[in-house]
Amino acid sequence: MKNKKKYALSALLFVLLIIGTYYFILKDYSFNEFLNSLVHCSPEIILLAFGLLASYAFFHALYLKRMLKHLGYKINFYQAFGYVFTEVYYSAITPSSMGGQPMQMMEMSHDDIPYRVNSVVILLNTLIYKLALITLAILGFILFYDQLFSFNTLFNWLVILGFVTTILLMICFVILIYSKNIMYKIVKLVIKLMKKLHFKNIAEKEAKLNESLKEYQECAKFTRKHPLILLEAYLILLCQRISILAISYVIYRSFGLNENSLSLVMAFQICITLGADFMPFPGGVGVSEGLLLEANQLIYGKTLATSGMILLRGISFYLLVIFSFIFYLIFHFIKRKKAIKIRKEKKI
């Protein structure tokens, strides 16, 4: 009963986020105008957008499957997709997307993939995924600097701050993954906090944390000593980034427009992503919609800008989160059912 209430509240929260965001941005926009613009969309091209969305999830799952295999843990694609959609769903409903990866790690631990292993995999995922974004951003800045930074000062600053912040975060993740001293200092701080809070068996917990940290460092060292593994991960996550970014161009072409190139439309989308990542909103939703609406006026024109935004965010974000929620419920429920069955068998 408690779980059902939790899922119902989560779904309600997500629906309220959608309604609130779109009311704020689209309150002066006619819904009939959106429906009229949909008539001119090519359904075949819209289907391609769904294919790119599926590719986005597939490449994330492929990364998890391959990286865990390299570290000695075999999972199937069903498990990999379960971890992917858990992360997507919780990232969407928590402030600054903070809940996705901890929940993803928890689901992995339920499949006997220890935290010392899955934490390395998740941290590397974040680091390399951001590296892929920075790579594409630099290419976009070189090729389309005048177009990208010519129409809104706030947009320009958000993009620049997002770019700098992303690089700083990447440096932090590198330190967290590969710096032995930093990790041991974090453990010491945790132990000090536990002592102040009067936890029991602190010496035993400290020994376990230090042992786990040694194994964590071994996993990190393994990836550093095998650069081809990191190159493979980079190529997979670069494909994942391109898949989600290319949806913007597919939506653009679905309206019969072809003046702007794939690379320019993707470059605008990269800038929007950087600007949204800089702002501390759930998934960057509010800022992302606002930036997208203004940037789309340069791409689609004023008439189709809002329609393009609704389609793009509807497919690349809200549809993905809705599907993730459904998949997560099935994935989590089946796993929980199996765990209850195993506990009952052990009692017998």
N, C-alpha and C positions, 0 to 999 in steps of 0.2 A: 504493500500500500504506500509506504514512504517513497519507494522508487517511482511509482506511478505519479505521485504528486510532484516529485522532483522533475520528471520528464515533462509533465504538463506545464509547470511553472517555467521551465526552460523554453518550451515552445511558445508560451505566451509572451515571454520577454523578447524573444526574437521577432515575433509578429509586431509587438509594440515599437521595437527599434525601426522596423521597416516603415510602419505607418508614420511615426514621428519624423523620420528623416525625409520621407517623400512629401509629407505635408509641408514641412518647412521650405523645401526647395521648389515644389511644384504647385503650391497653393494658388498661384496666378496662371496656371497652365490648364488649358482645356483638354479633358480626357478624350473628347470626340476628335480633337486634332491629332492625338496620338493614334487613335483607331484608324483615322483616314490615312495617315502616313504608313500604317502597317499594310494597307491594301497594295501599296507600290513595292513592298519588299518581295524579294525572290525567295520562295520557300526552300528551294534547293540549296541556296547559299546559307540560309539560316541553319539547315541541317549540318552543314560543314562546321558551323560554330559549335554545335553540340559535339561533333567529332573531335574538335580541338579541346573542348572541355574534358572529354573522356581521356584524351591524350595527356592532358595536364595531370590528372589523377594517376594515370598509368605510369608516367615517368617518376612520380613521387614514390609509388609502390615499388617500382623497379629499383630505385635507389636503395630503399630500405632492405629489399630482398638481397641485393648484391652485397651491400655493405655488411649486413649481418652474416652472410655466408663467408665473407672474407675473415670475419672475426670468430668463425666457428659455430654459428647458429643458423640452422636451416629453417626457413619459414616458407609457406606457400603463398600464392597471390591473394587468396581469401584473407589470410591474416594481415598481409601487407596493406590491402585495401582497408581493412578494419582499422589499422593504425592511422592511415591517411585520413579517413573520414572522421575519426575521433578528433584528430588535430584540427581539421577544418571547422567542424561544428563548434568546438569549445573556443577556438580562436575568434569565431564570429560573435559569440555572446558574452565574452569577458572583456573588461577594459584593457585597452592597448594590446589585445590578442594574447594576454598573458596566460590564459588557462589551457591553451591548446596542447603545448608540448608537455607540460607535467602530466596531463591526462593520457597523452600518447605513451609516455614512459610507463605510466601505471598499467596500461593495457598490455604493454610488452612484458612487464614484470609478472603479470598474471599468466603469461605463456612461458614462464621460466627463463626469460631473458633478463639477467640481473641489471640493476641500475648502473653498475660500473661500466657495463657494455652499452646499454641503450643510451646512456647519457652522452657517451662519446659520439655515437651515431647521430643523435639529435643535434648536438652542438655543431658537428661537422656539416650537417644538413643546413642549419641556419647560416653558417659561415660561407659555405660554397654557393648556396642559393643567392645570398647577397652579393657574392663575388660575380656571379652570372649577371645580376642586375647592373652592377657597376661597370662590367665589361660592355654591356649593351648601351648603358648610359653614355660612356665615353665615346663610343662610336657615333651615337646620336648627336652628341654635342659637337663633334668634329664635322659631321656632314650637314647638320641643320641648325647651327647655332643661331643664325639670324631669325629663322622662323620660330624657334622655340622660345627665345627670350625677347620677343618684340611687342607683346601685347598687354602684359599686366605685371606691374612691379611686385605685388604681393605673390603672384605665382612664381616669379623669378626667384624671390627670396626663399620661398618655401622649397623650391627645387634645389637651390644651392645648399640650404641648411639640411635638407633631407640627404643630399649627396654626401656632405661632410659627416653628418651623424651616422650614416650607414658605414662609412669607412672607419669611424671611431669604434662602432660596434663590432666590426670585423676584427679590429685589433684586440678588442676585449675578448672576443671568442678565441682568437689564437692563443692569447695568454692563458685563458681558462683551460684550453685543451692541452697545451704543451708546456706550460710553466709549472714545474714541480713545486717550487717554493710558494707560489701564490696559493695553490690548492692546499698545501699543508697549513698555511696561515688561515685559510678559510675554516679548515677543520678545527684549529685552535680556538678561533672565535666562536664556533658552534659549541665547543666544549665549555668555554667560559660562560656562555649564555645558559647552558644547561645547568652549570653549577649555581649560577645566580637564581635560577628558577627551582633549585633543589630537586633535580631529577635523581632517581635512584640508579644504582649500578653504573655510575658515570665511567669508572675505570674500564669496565667491560665494554661499554658503548664506544669509548675512545679507541680501544684495541680493535674493535670491529670496523670502525671508521677508517683507521689507519691501514688495516688490511685491505679494505675495499679500495682505498685510495691507491695502494700499490698496484692492485689489479687494473684499476682505471688507467694508471700511468702506463702499464704494459700495453693496454689496448691503444692508447694514444701514440706510444712509441712505435707500435706495429704499423700504424698508418703513415707515420713520418718516415719509416724505413722502407716503405713500399709506395713510392710516389705515383706509380701507375694506377694504384687503387684510387688515389685522390684525383688523378686525371680522368679516370673512368667516371667517378662521381661528378666531376665538374661538367663533363660532356652530357651526362644524363640530366642534370639539373639545369643546364643551359637549354636543353631541348624542352624541359618543363616550363621554363620562363618564356621561351619563344611561343609555346603552345597557347598560354594564357594571354600573352600580349597580341598575338595574331588575331584573336577573336575580334578585337576592335576594327581591324581592317576588313574582316569578313562582314561585319555589320555595316560598315561603310559601303562595301560593294553591293550589299543586299538592296540598297536604295537605288541602285543603278548608277552610282557615282564612280568615277575613275580618274579624276584629275590628280589626286594625291597618291603617291607611291606607298607600297607596303611599309618601307623603311621609315618614311616620314610619319605615317599614322602611328606606327609602333613607337617611334621616338617621343611623340606627344604622350602616349600612354605610359612610357617609362618615366617621364617627368611628373605625371600625375601620381604615379606610384610612389616616387621619391617624396613628393610633397605630402601625400597622405600618410606615409610612414613616419614623417616627422611629428605629426600631431597625435596627441594621446587620446584618441577616441576608440571605441570598440571596433577593431578592424579598420580604423581610419575612415569609417563610413561617411560621416558628415562632411568632412573636408574633401574626400574623394569625389563625392557627388557634385559639390560646388565647383571644384576645379575642372571636373570632367565636363560640366555643363558649359563653362566658359570656353574651354579649349575646343570643345566640339563645334562651337560657332565658327571657328576658323576652318575646321575640317568639313563639316556638313553644311555650313551656312545656318543662319538664324532660324529658318523654317524647320529644319530637321534636327537641330542640335539636341533638343530635349528628347525627341523620339529615339535618337541614337543612344543617348545616355541611358534611357529606360531599358532599351533592348540589351545594351552592353552589360549594365549592372545586373539586369534580370537574369541573363544567361551566365555570365562569368562569376557572379557572386551569390545572388539569392537562390538561384536554381541549384547551384553547387551545395550551398549550405542546407537547403531543404532535403536534397538527396542524401547528404552526409548524415543528417539527423535520422532519417529512416534507416540507413545502413547501420549507423552506430547502434540504434535501438536493437536491431536484429542481432548484430555482432555481439553486443554486450549481453543481451538476454540469453542467447544460446550458450555463451561462455559461462554465465552465472548459473544456468540450469545444469551444465555439466559439473561445475564445482560443487553444487548442492548434492548431486547424485554421487559424486566421489566421496564426499563427507559421510553420506548415509551408508555407503558400502563399507567404509572404514569402521564405522560404529558397529556394523553387523559382524 
